[in-house]
Amino acid sequence: MKVITIPCSFDNYAYLIICEETGEAAVVDPSEFYPVYRELEKYKVPLTAVYCTHHHADHIGGLEELVDEFDGLTVCGFEEEAERIPGLNSLLTEKSRVSIGEIGGRVLFTPGHTSGSVCYIFNNHLFTGDTLFGAGCGRIFEGTPGEMHDSLNVKIKMLPLETKIYFGHEYTAQNLKFAQFIEPDNMAIKERLDAIAGKQGTALITPPTTLQLECATNPFLRCKEEGVSKTVAEKCGVDQLDVLSVFSALREMKDNF
Ligand SMILES: [Zn+2]
């Protein structure tokens, strides 16, 4: 299995997944047509499927042109997003098994950013769209903080720590600054910031990350850590907060950071 990261638009990522056994390829979140098409030409692989994490325009911007270009393309997305993703012809549920050539995968239903957001897991590679970012998470547009909390801290955190994570936007530097604001003494956050210092534009491509690194540096996965919960409670002017309140307050603070 080969994964090609394709920067699109301003700060989006599409991902090309190639089965090295059969040469078949699929794309996750085709934000734009040409950047994806160029990679397909470069690797000379036939596109057989598109996997949409959610319906937002910046994640499906290239979809219609791909459908026009590649006959018989399978377009997958969660059943709840069916009306909102044009060309969707494979409606997935959480029980669905998905595949790219010989690579088997499954669907994690992770509502919060949208009501039908999903992540895809192929082998130990997780594609998170706008649910989990490097050192951050997506805004809660359609779901509740409780849903987003569980998507991240129950469903995603259950995966093995070595899981590689491919996310939908390059927000890592800004997210790490917020993480450091919450946990100024966290050395893993400092190291991660140092590693990308001075890089920007095409020099700064931070996916994939790992679940292990996210658990060490991403405040939205660290609500139970004393360093996070105490700081958030302090900033809220209270003695202590339950985990979900810490998560909600963090999301609100990040929205205004
Ligand atoms: Zn989105």
Boltz pocket constraint, residues with backbone or C-beta under 6 A from the ligand:
constraints:
  - pocket:
      binder: B
      contacts: [[A, 54], [A, 56], [A, 113], [A, 130]]
      max_distance: 6.0
